[in-house]
Amino acid sequence: MPSIEWIKNYKREWLSGDVSAGLTVGVMLIPQGMAYSMLAGLPPIHGLYAVTIPLIIYALMGTSRQLAVGPVAMVSLLISSGIGTLATQGSEQYIGLAILLAFMVGVFQLSMGIFRLGFLVNFLSHPVIAGFTSAAAIIIGLSQFKHLLGIKVNGEKFLEIGHQIVTQLGQIHVLSLVIGLVAIFLLLMVKKIHKLMPGPLIVVLIGILVVYLGGLTDQGVKIVGDIPGGLPTFSLFSIDLTTVKALIPTALTIGFVGFMESIAVAKAIQQKHKNYKLDANQELIALGAANIGGSFFRSFPVTGGFSRTAVNDQAGANTGLASIISALLIVLTLLFFTSYFYFLPNAVLAAIILVAVYGLIDFKEAKHLFHTDKTDFYLFVAAAIGTLILGIEEGIILGVILSLAVLIYRVSYPHFAELGILESGKDFKNVLRYKTAHIVDEIVILRFDAQLYFANSSYFADHAFSIIRKRKNPKYFIFDASPVSAMDSTAVHMLSDFIKDLEKDGVTFLLANAIGPVRDIIMKSGLDKAIPLDHQFTSLADAYKFAQAGLKSS
């Protein structure tokens, strides 16, 4: 319970910031929760249920003091795509599956945290995450056009949704479109005036008044309708093994994606606050507990959100008390104010989602990668296009495959440098980068910038021989092992064979700059017979002098 630390050491000056942030985020959560609940295919009330118990549990168990937990667009769309094939959206069966999904996501995240598996998320590279997130944001945005345009749209794939929108352009409900566009304009204007102004709530209140006073429901404007009041009661849900099996892929996807989004924003905010440390595994435990606890109070899966957390921080949140205050404000809303949202137009909730997800489309990152790292740029594009064409769940699977493929490629084919000596006679540099680096035809110097093990041993031998064969009369091969942190048994066998092949060609193998653990492996494995101590050197300069002396004596 990391909260014990801030509770025991709570300072009076923190209270005003926590109260201000708690009220600000609480007001923001009301329309956001309802909007994301509709995006998930659930009645709006479940969005309010999702920002009560889960918020309090995370505030007590999480290591981030500013992270605001609740429904997010990405997870909501994953819920819709994952359960949509199993039940009709909005039905009791669908709601039950969403609640069960929250429990399963919680169990998965809690288990990962207990077994300290938070590092697994590192296997998803940043370009892949950025590409996936950008594409998912586009799909989320398109999925809301049904409310904005007043048409019927189904599906979770870019081409599928886009085709349906284009074929129904003649059926657009103009009044709904106008309401949605005005709401988007107001949201953007409020954000420009002041970031802490509750733009979504302002737009919601205006939308309700306009529809109610103008009698726009009679003109075809779709509204939220009846929202049951009162607090969610503790309830158990039935667990059917067949259903659980069907939901496992969605639960795993939401568990990973939710944690990635949460830890990413938590790390970004923590950089501004040095009075606490983040613990990835504890974050998993806290998110898992929040989802499990929420599932017993009719919540769907939640995670940390970008926009809410940024507002929470800017409003002055110092501890988890801010989130507890936000949850209490939602409780008051559930008890006394749900009836006032009856005339809330669906187009306004769609506008809130559209403005929120637009910020997830990372144009800057794509431009930056294009100019700095073409490989990462292509990864970004591949993940984005794959997600748009295949869908959200398939996109994250593609992202994992791409990340692992790049990881395997980079460890199998690490950077290799042929070194030459500078005029100083002491420094050795990459001949491709330093044109003044001098090469002696009889002495080959290579640096291998990775640990040497089974995945790259063959590459080392093949690449080294390709350089040696380009020399007219090679006599010495100096291996700069300074970047090599470890060697496995495959590498030991490879080096033994490599040295024997060099000897057949009349080339002497010299080792320079090997660190202690590598020298230990050489001694324990018996490789010291192939590399005797007088052929091991603590510096490249010493190895080079030895080779020069050998050339002169011959």
C-alpha positions as CSV (number, residue, x, y, z in Angstrom):
1,M,0.0,0.0,0.0
2,P,2.2,2.9,-1.2
3,S,-0.5,5.3,-0.1
4,I,0.6,4.7,3.6
5,E,3.7,6.8,2.9
6,W,1.9,9.9,1.7
7,I,-0.9,9.5,4.3
8,K,1.7,9.4,7.1
9,N,3.7,12.3,5.8
10,Y,0.8,14.4,4.4
11,K,1.5,18.1,4.5
12,R,-1.2,20.8,5.0
13,E,0.0,22.8,2.0
14,W,-0.8,19.8,-0.3
15,L,-4.6,19.9,0.5
16,S,-5.6,22.9,-1.6
17,G,-3.9,21.3,-4.7
18,D,-5.5,17.9,-4.1
19,V,-9.0,19.4,-3.6
20,S,-8.7,21.6,-6.7
21,A,-7.4,18.7,-8.9
22,G,-9.9,16.2,-7.5
23,L,-12.9,18.5,-8.3
24,T,-11.5,19.5,-11.7
25,V,-10.9,15.9,-12.8
26,G,-14.2,14.7,-11.2
27,V,-16.1,17.2,-13.3
28,M,-14.2,16.1,-16.3
29,L,-14.8,12.4,-15.6
30,I,-18.6,12.7,-15.7
31,P,-19.0,13.4,-19.5
32,Q,-15.8,11.4,-20.4
33,G,-17.0,8.3,-18.5
34,M,-20.4,8.4,-20.2
35,A,-18.8,9.0,-23.6
36,Y,-16.3,6.1,-23.3
37,S,-19.0,3.8,-22.0
38,M,-21.0,4.4,-25.1
39,L,-17.9,3.8,-27.2
40,A,-17.5,0.5,-25.4
41,G,-21.1,-0.4,-26.4
42,L,-22.4,0.0,-22.8
43,P,-25.1,2.2,-21.3
44,P,-23.6,5.6,-20.1
45,I,-24.2,4.8,-16.4
46,H,-21.4,2.1,-16.5
47,G,-18.9,4.9,-17.3
48,L,-19.8,6.5,-14.0
49,Y,-19.5,3.2,-12.2
50,A,-16.0,2.8,-13.7
51,V,-14.8,6.0,-12.1
52,T,-15.8,5.3,-8.5
53,I,-14.4,2.1,-6.9
54,P,-11.5,1.7,-9.4
55,L,-10.3,5.3,-8.7
56,I,-10.2,4.7,-4.9
57,I,-8.4,1.4,-5.1
58,Y,-5.7,2.7,-7.5
59,A,-5.3,5.8,-5.3
60,L,-4.5,3.6,-2.3
61,M,-2.3,1.0,-4.1
62,G,-0.6,2.8,-7.0
63,T,2.8,4.3,-6.9
64,S,2.0,7.3,-9.1
65,R,0.4,10.2,-7.1
66,Q,-1.0,12.0,-10.2
67,L,-2.2,9.2,-12.4
68,A,-6.0,9.4,-13.0
69,V,-7.6,6.0,-13.6
70,G,-10.8,5.4,-15.5
71,P,-12.2,4.5,-19.0
72,V,-10.0,5.4,-22.0
73,A,-10.9,5.5,-25.7
74,M,-8.4,2.7,-26.7
75,V,-9.7,0.2,-24.1
76,S,-13.3,1.1,-24.8
77,L,-12.8,0.3,-28.5
78,L,-11.1,-3.0,-27.6
79,I,-14.1,-3.9,-25.4
80,S,-16.4,-3.2,-28.3
81,S,-14.5,-5.2,-30.8
82,G,-13.8,-8.1,-28.4
83,I,-17.4,-8.5,-27.1
84,G,-19.3,-7.3,-30.1
85,T,-19.0,-10.7,-31.8
86,L,-20.4,-12.5,-28.7
87,A,-23.4,-10.4,-27.8
88,T,-25.6,-7.5,-28.9
89,Q,-24.3,-4.1,-27.7
90,G,-26.2,-2.7,-24.7
91,S,-27.9,-6.1,-23.9
92,E,-27.7,-7.6,-20.5
93,Q,-25.5,-10.4,-21.8
94,Y,-23.2,-7.8,-23.3
95,I,-23.0,-5.9,-20.0
96,G,-22.3,-9.1,-18.2
97,L,-19.4,-9.9,-20.5
98,A,-17.9,-6.4,-20.1
99,I,-18.0,-6.8,-16.3
100,L,-16.5,-10.3,-16.6
101,L,-13.8,-8.9,-18.9
102,A,-12.9,-6.3,-16.2
103,F,-12.4,-9.1,-13.7
104,M,-10.2,-11.1,-16.2
105,V,-8.1,-8.1,-17.1
106,G,-7.6,-7.4,-13.4
107,V,-6.5,-11.0,-12.7
108,F,-4.1,-10.9,-15.6
109,Q,-2.5,-7.6,-14.5
110,L,-2.4,-8.6,-10.9
111,S,-0.7,-11.9,-11.7
112,M,1.8,-10.1,-13.9
113,G,2.6,-7.7,-11.0
114,I,2.9,-10.4,-8.4
115,F,5.3,-12.5,-10.6
116,R,7.2,-9.3,-11.5
117,L,6.6,-9.5,-15.2
118,G,6.3,-5.8,-15.9
119,F,9.4,-6.0,-18.0
120,L,7.5,-7.9,-20.7
121,V,6.0,-4.6,-21.9
122,N,9.5,-3.5,-23.0
123,F,9.2,-5.9,-25.9
124,L,6.8,-3.5,-27.6
125,S,9.0,-0.8,-29.1
126,H,8.1,2.9,-29.0
127,P,7.6,3.3,-32.8
128,V,5.3,0.3,-32.8
129,I,3.3,1.7,-29.9
130,A,3.1,5.1,-31.5
131,G,2.0,3.7,-34.8
132,F,-0.6,1.4,-33.2
133,T,-2.0,4.2,-31.0
134,S,-2.2,6.6,-33.9
135,A,-4.1,4.1,-36.1
136,A,-6.4,3.1,-33.2
137,A,-7.2,6.8,-32.6
138,I,-8.3,7.1,-36.3
139,I,-10.5,4.0,-36.0
140,I,-12.0,5.4,-32.7
141,G,-12.7,8.7,-34.4
142,L,-14.4,7.1,-37.4
143,S,-16.5,4.9,-35.1
144,Q,-18.0,8.0,-33.6
145,F,-19.2,9.4,-37.0
146,K,-22.4,7.3,-36.5
147,H,-23.4,9.6,-33.6
148,L,-22.0,12.7,-35.3
149,L,-23.7,12.1,-38.6
150,G,-26.8,10.3,-37.3
151,I,-26.2,7.2,-39.4
152,K,-25.8,3.5,-38.7
153,V,-22.2,2.2,-38.7
154,N,-20.8,-1.1,-37.5
155,G,-17.4,-2.7,-37.4
156,E,-14.0,-2.0,-36.0
157,K,-11.8,-1.8,-39.2
158,F,-10.9,1.4,-41.0
159,L,-12.0,0.3,-44.5
160,E,-15.1,-1.3,-43.2
161,I,-16.3,1.8,-41.3
162,G,-15.1,4.2,-44.0
163,H,-17.1,2.3,-46.7
164,Q,-20.3,2.4,-44.6
165,I,-19.9,6.2,-44.0
166,V,-19.3,6.9,-47.7
167,T,-22.3,4.9,-48.8
168,Q,-24.6,6.7,-46.3
169,L,-23.5,10.3,-46.9
170,G,-27.0,11.0,-48.4
171,Q,-28.6,10.0,-45.1
172,I,-26.8,12.4,-42.8
173,H,-28.9,13.9,-40.1
174,V,-27.9,17.6,-40.5
175,L,-29.0,18.8,-37.1
176,S,-26.9,16.1,-35.3
177,L,-24.0,17.1,-37.4
178,V,-24.4,20.8,-36.6
179,I,-24.6,20.0,-32.8
180,G,-21.5,17.8,-33.0
181,L,-19.4,20.4,-35.0
182,V,-20.4,23.2,-32.6
183,A,-19.4,21.0,-29.7
184,I,-16.0,20.2,-31.2
185,F,-15.5,24.0,-31.9
186,L,-16.4,24.9,-28.3
187,L,-14.2,22.1,-26.8
188,L,-11.2,23.5,-28.8
189,M,-11.9,27.1,-27.9
190,V,-12.3,26.3,-24.2
191,K,-9.0,24.4,-24.3
192,K,-7.3,27.5,-25.8
193,I,-8.7,29.8,-23.2
194,H,-7.5,27.7,-20.3
195,K,-6.5,24.1,-20.0
196,L,-8.1,23.7,-16.6
197,M,-11.5,24.8,-17.7
198,P,-13.9,21.7,-17.7
199,G,-14.6,21.9,-21.5
200,P,-16.4,18.6,-21.7
201,L,-18.8,19.5,-18.9
202,I,-19.5,23.0,-20.3
203,V,-20.3,21.4,-23.7
204,V,-22.5,18.8,-22.1
205,L,-24.5,21.4,-20.2
206,I,-25.0,23.5,-23.3
207,G,-26.0,20.5,-25.3
208,I,-28.6,19.4,-22.8
209,L,-30.1,22.9,-22.6
210,V,-30.2,23.3,-26.4
211,V,-31.9,19.9,-26.9
212,Y,-34.4,20.4,-24.0
213,L,-35.4,24.0,-24.8
214,G,-35.4,23.5,-28.6
215,G,-37.4,20.3,-28.4
216,L,-34.8,18.7,-30.8
217,T,-35.7,15.1,-29.9
218,D,-38.8,15.6,-32.0
219,Q,-36.6,16.5,-34.9
220,G,-34.6,13.2,-34.8
221,V,-31.7,14.2,-32.5
222,K,-30.6,11.0,-30.6
223,I,-30.1,11.5,-26.8
224,V,-28.8,9.4,-24.0
225,G,-32.2,9.0,-22.4
226,D,-32.9,7.5,-18.9
227,I,-29.8,7.0,-16.7
228,P,-30.6,5.0,-13.5
229,G,-29.5,6.8,-10.4
230,G,-28.0,5.4,-7.2
231,L,-24.7,3.7,-6.3
232,P,-23.7,0.4,-7.9
233,T,-24.3,-2.4,-5.5
234,F,-21.9,-5.2,-4.8
235,S,-22.8,-8.1,-7.1
236,L,-21.2,-11.4,-8.2
237,F,-21.2,-12.5,-11.8
238,S,-21.4,-16.0,-13.3
239,I,-18.2,-17.4,-14.9
240,D,-18.6,-19.8,-17.8
241,L,-15.5,-21.5,-18.9
242,T,-16.5,-21.3,-22.6
243,T,-17.1,-17.6,-22.3
244,V,-13.8,-17.1,-20.4
245,K,-11.9,-18.9,-23.2
246,A,-13.5,-16.6,-25.8
247,L,-12.6,-13.5,-23.8
248,I,-9.0,-14.4,-23.1
249,P,-7.5,-12.8,-26.2
250,T,-9.3,-9.5,-25.5
251,A,-8.4,-9.6,-21.8
252,L,-4.7,-10.1,-22.6
253,T,-4.8,-7.3,-25.2
254,I,-6.5,-4.9,-22.9
255,G,-4.2,-5.9,-20.0
256,F,-1.1,-5.1,-22.1
257,V,-2.4,-2.0,-23.9
258,G,-3.9,-0.6,-20.7
259,F,-0.7,-1.0,-18.7
260,M,1.4,0.5,-21.5
261,E,-0.8,3.6,-21.7
262,S,-0.9,3.9,-17.9
263,I,2.9,3.4,-17.3
264,A,3.8,5.7,-20.2
265,V,1.8,8.7,-18.9
266,A,2.8,7.9,-15.2
267,K,6.5,8.0,-16.2
268,A,6.0,11.3,-18.1
269,I,4.3,13.0,-15.1
270,Q,6.7,11.5,-12.5
271,Q,9.6,13.3,-14.2
272,K,8.2,16.5,-12.7
273,H,7.9,15.1,-9.2
274,K,11.0,13.7,-7.6
275,N,9.4,13.0,-4.2
276,Y,8.4,9.5,-5.1
277,K,9.4,6.6,-7.4
278,L,7.4,4.5,-9.8
279,D,7.4,0.8,-9.6
280,A,6.1,-1.0,-12.7
281,N,5.2,-4.2,-10.9
282,Q,3.3,-2.3,-8.2
283,E,1.5,-0.4,-10.9
284,L,0.4,-3.7,-12.4
285,I,-0.9,-4.8,-9.0
286,A,-2.7,-1.6,-8.4
287,L,-4.4,-1.6,-11.9
288,G,-5.2,-5.3,-11.5
289,A,-6.8,-4.7,-8.1
290,A,-8.7,-1.6,-9.4
291,N,-10.2,-3.7,-12.3
292,I,-11.0,-6.7,-10.0
293,G,-12.6,-4.4,-7.4
294,G,-14.5,-2.5,-10.0
295,S,-15.9,-5.6,-11.6
296,F,-17.9,-6.4,-8.4
297,F,-19.5,-2.9,-8.8
298,R,-20.5,-3.2,-12.5
299,S,-17.4,-1.5,-13.9
300,F,-15.8,-2.3,-17.2
301,P,-12.0,-2.3,-17.7
302,V,-10.1,0.9,-16.8
303,T,-6.6,2.2,-16.9
304,G,-4.6,5.5,-16.6
305,G,-5.6,8.2,-19.1
306,F,-3.4,10.8,-20.8
307,S,-5.7,13.8,-20.7
308,R,-7.1,13.3,-17.2
309,T,-3.7,12.7,-15.7
310,A,-2.3,15.9,-17.4
311,V,-5.2,17.9,-16.0
312,N,-4.8,16.3,-12.6
313,D,-1.2,17.3,-12.5
314,Q,-1.8,20.8,-13.8
315,A,-4.6,21.4,-11.3
316,G,-2.1,20.7,-8.5
317,A,-2.6,17.1,-7.5
318,N,0.1,16.1,-4.9
319,T,-1.2,12.7,-3.7
320,G,-3.8,10.1,-4.4
321,L,-6.3,12.1,-2.3
322,A,-7.1,14.0,-5.5
323,S,-8.4,10.8,-7.1
324,I,-10.4,9.9,-4.0
325,I,-12.1,13.3,-4.1
326,S,-12.9,12.8,-7.8
327,A,-14.5,9.5,-7.0
328,L,-16.6,11.1,-4.2
329,L,-17.8,13.7,-6.7
330,I,-19.0,10.9,-9.0
331,V,-20.7,9.3,-6.1
332,L,-22.7,12.5,-5.5
333,T,-23.6,12.6,-9.2
334,L,-24.8,9.0,-9.1
335,L,-27.0,9.8,-6.0
336,F,-28.5,13.1,-7.1
337,F,-27.8,14.3,-10.6
338,T,-28.1,11.4,-13.2
339,S,-31.6,12.5,-14.2
340,Y,-30.3,15.8,-15.5
341,F,-28.4,14.0,-18.3
342,Y,-31.6,12.7,-19.9
343,F,-31.5,15.2,-22.9
344,L,-27.7,14.8,-23.5
345,P,-27.3,14.4,-27.3
346,N,-25.1,11.5,-28.5
347,A,-23.4,13.9,-30.9
348,V,-21.9,15.8,-28.0
349,L,-20.4,12.7,-26.4
350,A,-19.0,11.8,-29.9
351,A,-17.5,15.2,-30.1
352,I,-15.8,14.8,-26.7
353,I,-14.2,11.5,-27.9
354,L,-13.1,12.9,-31.3
355,V,-11.3,15.8,-29.6
356,A,-9.7,13.5,-27.1
357,V,-8.4,10.9,-29.5
358,Y,-7.1,13.5,-32.1
359,G,-4.2,14.1,-29.7
360,L,-3.3,10.5,-29.8
361,I,-2.5,10.7,-33.6
362,D,1.3,11.3,-33.3
363,F,2.2,13.3,-36.4
364,K,5.3,14.7,-34.7
365,E,6.7,11.3,-33.8
366,A,6.2,10.1,-37.4
367,K,8.1,13.2,-38.7
368,H,10.8,12.8,-36.1
369,L,11.4,9.2,-37.0
370,F,11.5,9.9,-40.7
371,H,14.4,12.3,-40.2
372,T,16.3,10.4,-37.5
373,D,15.7,6.6,-38.0
374,K,14.2,5.2,-41.2
375,T,13.9,1.7,-39.7
376,D,11.8,2.9,-36.8
377,F,9.8,5.1,-39.2
378,Y,8.9,2.0,-41.3
379,L,8.0,0.2,-38.1
380,F,5.7,3.1,-37.2
381,V,4.0,3.0,-40.6
382,A,3.7,-0.8,-40.7
383,A,2.1,-0.9,-37.2
384,A,-0.3,1.9,-38.2
385,I,-1.3,0.5,-41.6
386,G,-1.6,-3.0,-40.1
387,T,-3.9,-1.8,-37.4
388,L,-6.0,0.2,-39.8
389,I,-6.5,-2.7,-42.2
390,L,-6.6,-5.7,-39.8
391,G,-8.3,-4.1,-36.8
392,I,-7.3,-3.2,-33.2
393,E,-6.6,-6.6,-31.7
394,E,-4.8,-7.8,-34.8
395,G,-2.9,-4.6,-34.8
396,I,-1.5,-5.1,-31.3
397,I,-0.5,-8.7,-32.2
398,L,1.2,-7.4,-35.3
399,G,3.0,-4.8,-33.1
400,V,4.3,-7.5,-30.8
401,I,5.5,-9.6,-33.8
402,L,7.2,-6.6,-35.4
403,S,8.9,-5.6,-32.2
404,L,10.2,-9.1,-31.5
405,A,11.3,-9.4,-35.2
406,V,13.3,-6.2,-35.0
407,L,14.8,-7.2,-31.6
408,I,15.9,-10.6,-33.0
409,Y,17.4,-9.0,-36.1
410,R,19.3,-6.4,-34.1
411,V,20.8,-8.9,-31.6
412,S,21.6,-11.3,-34.5
413,Y,23.2,-8.6,-36.6
414,P,24.8,-6.1,-34.3
415,H,27.0,-3.2,-35.2
416,F,30.5,-4.3,-36.4
417,A,33.4,-1.8,-36.8
418,E,36.7,-2.2,-38.6
419,L,39.2,-0.1,-36.7
420,G,42.2,1.9,-37.9
421,I,44.9,3.9,-36.0
422,L,44.9,7.7,-35.9
423,E,48.0,9.8,-36.3
424,S,48.4,10.0,-32.5
425,G,49.4,6.3,-32.6
426,K,47.2,5.6,-29.6
427,D,43.6,6.0,-30.7
428,F,41.7,3.5,-32.8
429,K,38.6,4.5,-34.7
430,N,36.0,3.2,-37.1
431,V,37.5,3.5,-40.6
432,L,34.1,4.3,-42.1
433,R,33.6,7.3,-39.8
434,Y,37.3,8.5,-39.6
435,K,38.9,8.9,-43.0
436,T,42.2,9.7,-41.3
437,A,42.2,6.3,-39.5
438,H,45.2,4.4,-41.0
439,I,45.1,0.6,-41.8
440,V,48.1,-1.7,-41.9
441,D,47.4,-4.4,-44.5
442,E,48.8,-7.2,-42.3
443,I,46.8,-6.2,-39.2
444,V,43.0,-6.5,-39.0
445,I,41.3,-4.9,-36.0
446,L,37.6,-5.5,-35.4
447,R,35.2,-4.3,-32.7
448,F,32.0,-6.2,-32.0
449,D,29.3,-4.0,-30.3
450,A,27.2,-6.7,-28.5
451,Q,27.5,-9.7,-26.3
452,L,28.7,-12.8,-28.2
453,Y,26.2,-15.7,-28.1
454,F,24.3,-18.3,-30.1
455,A,22.2,-15.8,-32.1
456,N,25.1,-13.8,-33.6
457,S,28.1,-16.1,-33.4
458,S,27.9,-17.2,-37.1
459,Y,27.5,-13.6,-38.1
460,F,30.7,-12.7,-36.2
461,A,32.7,-15.4,-37.9
462,D,31.3,-14.7,-41.4
463,H,31.7,-11.0,-41.2
464,A,35.2,-11.2,-39.7
465,F,36.4,-13.6,-42.5
466,S,34.8,-11.3,-45.2
467,I,37.0,-8.4,-44.0
468,I,40.2,-10.6,-43.5
469,R,39.9,-11.9,-47.1
470,K,39.9,-8.4,-48.5
471,R,43.5,-7.9,-47.1
472,K,46.4,-8.9,-49.3
473,N,48.6,-10.4,-46.6
474,P,46.9,-10.6,-43.2
475,K,49.1,-11.8,-40.4
476,Y,47.3,-10.6,-37.2
477,F,43.6,-10.4,-36.2
478,I,43.0,-8.2,-33.2
479,F,39.6,-8.6,-31.6
480,D,38.5,-5.5,-29.6
481,A,36.2,-7.1,-27.1
482,S,35.5,-4.0,-25.0
483,P,31.7,-3.9,-25.8
484,V,31.3,-7.7,-25.3
485,S,29.6,-8.1,-21.9
486,A,29.2,-11.9,-22.0
487,M,29.8,-15.1,-24.1
488,D,27.8,-18.3,-24.1
489,S,29.0,-21.9,-24.9
490,T,28.1,-21.4,-28.6
491,A,30.3,-18.4,-28.8
492,V,33.2,-20.2,-27.1
493,H,33.0,-23.1,-29.7
494,M,32.7,-20.5,-32.5
495,L,35.9,-18.7,-31.3
496,S,37.8,-21.9,-30.9
497,D,37.0,-22.9,-34.5
498,F,37.5,-19.4,-35.8
499,I,41.0,-19.3,-34.3
500,K,41.9,-22.7,-35.8
501,D,40.8,-21.5,-39.2
502,L,42.9,-18.3,-38.8
503,E,46.0,-20.4,-37.9
504,K,45.5,-22.5,-41.0
505,D,45.7,-19.3,-43.0
506,G,48.8,-18.1,-41.0
507,V,46.9,-15.4,-39.1
508,T,47.5,-15.0,-35.3
509,F,44.5,-14.1,-33.1
510,L,44.9,-11.4,-30.4
511,L,42.4,-10.4,-27.8
512,A,42.2,-6.8,-26.4
513,N,40.0,-5.1,-23.8
514,A,38.1,-8.1,-22.6
515,I,36.3,-7.4,-19.4
516,G,36.6,-9.6,-16.3
517,P,33.5,-11.8,-16.8
518,V,34.6,-12.6,-20.4
519,R,38.1,-13.5,-19.3
520,D,36.6,-15.8,-16.6
521,I,34.6,-17.6,-19.3
522,I,37.8,-18.0,-21.4
523,M,39.6,-19.5,-18.5
524,K,36.7,-21.8,-17.4
525,S,35.9,-23.1,-20.9
526,G,39.5,-23.9,-21.8
527,L,39.5,-21.3,-24.5
528,D,42.7,-19.9,-22.9
529,K,44.6,-22.8,-24.7
530,A,43.6,-21.2,-28.0
531,I,44.2,-17.7,-26.7
532,P,47.2,-17.9,-24.4
533,L,47.8,-15.1,-21.9
534,D,50.6,-13.5,-24.0
535,H,47.9,-13.0,-26.7
536,Q,45.5,-11.3,-24.3
537,F,46.0,-7.5,-23.8
538,T,44.4,-4.9,-21.6
539,S,44.4,-2.3,-24.4
540,L,44.3,-2.1,-28.2
541,A,47.6,-0.1,-28.2
542,D,49.4,-3.0,-26.5
543,A,48.0,-5.6,-28.9
544,Y,48.9,-3.4,-31.9
545,K,52.5,-3.0,-30.7
546,F,52.8,-6.7,-30.2
547,A,51.5,-7.3,-33.8
548,Q,54.0,-4.6,-35.2
549,A,56.9,-6.2,-33.3
550,G,55.9,-9.6,-34.8
551,L,55.8,-8.2,-38.3
552,K,59.3,-6.6,-37.9
553,S,60.8,-9.8,-36.5
554,S,59.4,-11.8,-39.4
